[in-house]
Amino acid sequence: MTQLIDTDASIDHQTLTDAELLRYSRQVLLEGWDIDAQLRLKSSRVVMIGAGGLGCPASETLVRAGLGQVHLIDDDEIEASNLQRQTLFLPEDIGQSKALTAAEMLEKINPLITARGTVARLSIDNAYELLDMATGKPSLLLDCTDNFATRDIINRISVRFQIPLLTASAIGMQGQLALFEPQLHTGCYHCVFGDPSANNGSDTDINTEADERTCANSGVLASTTGIMGNLQANAALQYLGLTKNPLTTKLLLWDGSRMQQRLMGYRQDKNCPVCAV
């Protein structure tokens, strides 16, 4: 069963109100980020799959920055073990829907935006409906999930509907981040990580993603999800506000234990069964 919370109001995306100008004034002062960038962000609609350790910090930063519409999709409920890192939730929220609770909290944080929560599990079959494709494509998909199988499904949806996909992962004290643009034919998630069932046992950096490790069975430091969620928000802000992909054909690898970050290049697999068509 799908449940929705939607407090959509009539919003003028062509101008900034006095309240918005005041709230976002520190951003508008930035060199390279002007009123036009803020208006582009205000007119954007982001669909976020996963309202947990990554989804909480990513959505909060985007909402505080002035993202116009955010739609969170998650079928999970809040547990006590989530409170260590899922920053939109309080102890009294245990047992409640993550998506609905997060959407409600986001609108409390910034009543100038629209937040929506859907209690559902995204799939190929229900993607058109859940992404509201009948009203137009989302500006960006944010993958904030914690397992390869779900990420693979989100990637296939991204390619099928030609929607940019910003995917992040966090485990232990490590994280990864990439922003794929299927409309440019520069590669997709499957090009980088392949099929986990075909993993040949290689222990290279990117192949460590192709397994079944999750925060629940492997653990994660609270700061890891916070950092990766905010790196995800940083890339989203640049993409939506400045129409710039800071990770074009690059995979960002973050290692918290060594306080190191590096970029690894990738290119489209011309034989990719997902995007090479």
C-alpha positions as CSV (number, residue, x, y, z in Angstrom):
1,M,0.0,0.0,0.0
2,T,1.2,3.5,-0.9
3,Q,0.7,6.4,1.5
4,L,1.3,10.0,0.5
5,I,1.9,13.2,2.3
6,D,1.9,16.2,0.0
7,T,1.5,19.8,1.1
8,D,2.0,21.3,-2.3
9,A,1.1,24.9,-2.5
10,S,0.9,27.4,-5.4
11,I,4.5,28.5,-5.9
12,D,5.8,31.1,-8.3
13,H,9.0,29.7,-9.7
14,Q,9.8,32.9,-11.7
15,T,10.6,35.2,-8.7
16,L,12.0,35.0,-5.2
17,T,9.9,36.4,-2.4
18,D,11.3,38.7,0.2
19,A,11.4,35.8,2.6
20,E,13.4,33.7,0.2
21,L,15.8,36.5,-0.6
22,L,16.5,36.9,3.1
23,R,16.8,33.2,3.8
24,Y,19.1,32.4,0.8
25,S,21.1,35.7,0.9
26,R,24.4,34.1,1.8
27,Q,24.2,31.8,-1.2
28,V,23.2,34.6,-3.6
29,L,26.3,36.5,-2.4
30,L,28.5,33.7,-3.7
31,E,30.6,34.3,-6.8
32,G,29.0,32.3,-9.5
33,W,25.8,31.7,-7.6
34,D,23.2,34.4,-8.3
35,I,19.5,35.0,-8.4
36,D,19.2,32.9,-11.6
37,A,20.9,30.0,-9.9
38,Q,18.6,30.3,-6.9
39,L,15.6,30.4,-9.2
40,R,16.8,27.3,-11.1
41,L,17.1,25.5,-7.7
42,K,13.6,26.7,-6.7
43,S,12.1,25.4,-9.9
44,S,13.7,21.9,-9.5
45,R,12.0,18.7,-8.5
46,V,14.1,16.0,-7.0
47,V,13.0,12.4,-6.3
48,M,15.0,10.8,-3.5
49,I,14.9,7.0,-3.1
50,G,15.8,6.3,0.5
51,A,15.1,8.5,3.6
52,G,17.8,7.0,5.9
53,G,21.4,7.7,6.6
54,L,22.2,9.4,3.3
55,G,18.7,10.7,2.5
56,C,18.4,12.6,5.8
57,P,21.5,14.8,5.4
58,A,21.2,15.2,1.7
59,S,17.5,16.2,1.7
60,E,18.0,18.6,4.7
61,T,20.9,20.4,3.0
62,L,19.0,20.7,-0.3
63,V,15.9,22.0,1.5
64,R,17.8,24.5,3.6
65,A,19.4,25.7,0.4
66,G,16.1,26.3,-1.3
67,L,15.3,23.2,-3.5
68,G,11.7,23.8,-4.7
69,Q,10.3,20.3,-4.4
70,V,11.6,17.1,-2.9
71,H,9.9,13.7,-3.0
72,L,11.1,11.0,-0.7
73,I,10.3,7.3,-1.5
74,D,11.0,4.7,1.3
75,D,8.9,1.8,2.6
76,D,10.9,1.4,5.8
77,E,10.0,2.5,9.4
78,I,12.2,4.3,11.9
79,E,14.1,2.0,14.4
80,A,16.1,2.9,17.5
81,S,19.4,1.9,15.7
82,N,18.6,4.5,13.0
83,L,18.9,7.5,15.4
84,Q,22.7,7.2,15.4
85,R,23.0,8.7,11.9
86,Q,19.5,9.5,10.5
87,T,19.4,13.1,11.5
88,L,15.8,14.0,10.7
89,F,14.4,11.6,13.3
90,L,13.8,11.8,17.0
91,P,13.3,9.0,19.6
92,E,9.5,9.6,19.6
93,D,9.5,8.9,15.8
94,I,10.4,5.2,16.3
95,G,7.9,3.0,14.5
96,Q,6.8,5.8,12.1
97,S,7.3,5.9,8.4
98,K,10.7,7.3,7.4
99,A,9.4,9.0,4.2
100,L,6.4,10.6,5.8
101,T,8.3,11.7,8.9
102,A,11.2,13.1,6.9
103,A,8.9,15.1,4.6
104,E,7.1,16.6,7.6
105,M,10.4,17.5,9.3
106,L,11.8,19.1,6.1
107,E,8.8,21.4,5.8
108,K,9.3,22.4,9.4
109,I,12.9,23.2,8.6
110,N,11.9,25.3,5.5
111,P,8.2,26.1,5.1
112,L,9.1,27.8,1.8
113,I,9.6,24.5,0.0
114,T,7.4,21.5,-0.8
115,A,8.2,18.1,0.6
116,R,6.4,14.9,-0.2
117,G,6.7,11.4,1.2
118,T,5.6,8.1,-0.3
119,V,5.6,4.8,1.5
120,A,6.5,2.4,-1.2
121,R,9.3,0.4,-2.7
122,L,10.4,1.7,-6.1
123,S,10.4,-0.8,-8.9
124,I,10.5,-0.9,-12.7
125,D,6.8,-1.6,-12.8
126,N,5.7,1.3,-10.6
127,A,8.4,3.8,-11.5
128,Y,6.3,5.8,-14.0
129,E,3.6,6.4,-11.4
130,L,5.8,7.0,-8.4
131,L,8.1,9.4,-10.3
132,D,5.0,11.4,-11.5
133,M,6.2,11.1,-15.0
134,A,2.7,12.1,-16.3
135,T,3.5,15.6,-15.0
136,G,7.0,15.7,-16.4
137,K,10.4,14.3,-15.6
138,P,12.1,15.0,-12.2
139,S,15.1,17.2,-12.5
140,L,17.3,14.7,-10.7
141,L,17.1,11.2,-9.1
142,L,19.0,10.8,-5.8
143,D,19.9,7.3,-4.9
144,C,20.3,7.2,-1.1
145,T,19.8,3.4,-0.7
146,D,22.1,0.9,0.9
147,N,22.3,-2.2,-1.4
148,F,23.4,-3.0,-4.9
149,A,20.2,-4.6,-6.1
150,T,18.1,-1.5,-5.4
151,R,20.8,0.7,-7.0
152,D,20.7,-1.4,-10.1
153,I,16.9,-1.0,-10.4
154,I,17.2,2.8,-9.9
155,N,19.9,2.9,-12.6
156,R,17.7,1.1,-15.0
157,I,14.9,3.5,-14.3
158,S,17.2,6.4,-14.8
159,V,18.3,5.1,-18.2
160,R,14.8,4.2,-19.3
161,F,13.4,7.6,-18.6
162,Q,16.6,9.5,-19.3
163,I,16.7,11.2,-15.9
164,P,20.1,12.2,-14.4
165,L,21.1,10.0,-11.4
166,L,23.2,11.1,-8.5
167,T,24.1,8.0,-6.5
168,A,25.9,7.8,-3.2
169,S,26.9,4.9,-0.9
170,A,28.4,4.8,2.6
171,I,29.7,1.8,4.6
172,G,32.1,1.7,7.5
173,M,34.3,4.8,7.1
174,Q,34.2,4.8,3.3
175,G,31.9,6.3,0.6
176,Q,31.4,6.7,-3.1
177,L,29.6,9.2,-5.2
178,A,28.8,9.6,-9.0
179,L,26.5,11.6,-11.1
180,F,25.3,9.9,-14.3
181,E,23.7,11.7,-17.2
182,P,22.1,9.0,-19.4
183,Q,21.1,11.6,-22.1
184,L,24.8,12.2,-22.8
185,H,25.7,8.5,-23.2
186,T,28.7,8.8,-21.0
187,G,28.0,5.7,-19.0
188,C,25.8,4.5,-16.2
189,Y,26.0,2.8,-12.8
190,H,26.1,-0.6,-14.5
191,C,29.1,0.5,-16.6
192,V,31.1,1.2,-13.5
193,F,30.0,-1.6,-11.1
194,G,28.8,-4.3,-13.5
195,D,26.7,-7.2,-12.4
196,P,27.4,-8.5,-8.9
197,S,26.5,-12.1,-9.9
198,A,29.3,-11.9,-12.4
199,N,31.9,-10.6,-9.9
200,N,35.2,-12.4,-10.6
201,G,36.6,-12.0,-7.1
202,S,38.6,-8.9,-7.8
203,D,39.2,-6.8,-4.7
204,T,39.7,-3.5,-6.5
205,D,38.2,-0.4,-5.0
206,I,35.1,-0.2,-7.1
207,N,34.3,-3.9,-7.0
208,T,33.9,-3.7,-3.3
209,E,30.5,-2.1,-4.1
210,A,29.3,-5.2,-5.9
211,D,28.4,-7.3,-2.8
212,E,25.7,-7.5,-0.2
213,R,27.2,-5.4,2.5
214,T,24.8,-2.9,4.2
215,C,24.9,-0.7,7.2
216,A,22.8,-3.3,9.0
217,N,25.2,-6.1,8.6
218,S,28.6,-4.3,8.3
219,G,28.2,-1.1,10.4
220,V,28.8,2.5,9.5
221,L,30.3,5.5,11.4
222,A,27.7,8.2,12.0
223,S,30.0,10.8,10.3
224,T,30.3,8.7,7.1
225,T,26.6,9.0,6.1
226,G,26.6,12.7,7.1
227,I,29.7,13.5,4.9
228,M,28.5,11.4,1.9
229,G,25.0,12.8,2.1
230,N,26.3,16.3,2.1
231,L,28.7,15.6,-0.7
232,Q,25.7,14.3,-2.6
233,A,23.8,17.5,-1.8
234,N,26.8,19.6,-2.9
235,A,26.9,17.9,-6.3
236,A,23.1,18.3,-6.6
237,L,23.2,22.0,-5.9
238,Q,25.8,22.5,-8.6
239,Y,23.9,20.4,-11.1
240,L,20.5,22.0,-10.4
241,G,21.6,25.6,-9.7
242,L,24.6,26.0,-12.0
243,T,23.7,23.3,-14.6
244,K,27.2,21.9,-14.0
245,N,28.1,18.3,-13.3
246,P,31.2,18.4,-11.1
247,L,31.6,14.6,-11.5
248,T,31.4,14.2,-15.2
249,T,32.7,10.6,-16.0
250,K,34.3,10.6,-12.5
251,L,33.7,8.3,-9.4
252,L,34.5,10.0,-6.1
253,L,36.0,7.7,-3.5
254,W,36.1,8.9,0.1
255,D,38.1,7.2,2.8
256,G,37.4,8.6,6.3
257,S,40.0,6.4,8.1
258,R,42.7,8.1,6.1
259,M,40.9,11.4,5.6
260,Q,41.6,11.0,1.8
261,Q,39.5,11.6,-1.2
262,R,40.2,10.8,-4.8
263,L,38.6,10.6,-8.2
264,M,38.6,7.6,-10.6
265,G,37.6,8.0,-14.2
266,Y,35.2,5.8,-16.1
267,R,33.6,5.6,-19.5
268,Q,30.6,4.0,-21.1
269,D,30.8,0.3,-21.6
270,K,29.9,-0.1,-25.3
271,N,28.5,-3.5,-24.5
272,C,26.5,-2.4,-21.4
273,P,23.1,-4.2,-21.4
274,V,21.5,-1.2,-19.7
275,C,22.7,2.0,-21.4
276,A,24.5,0.9,-24.6
277,V,21.5,0.7,-26.9
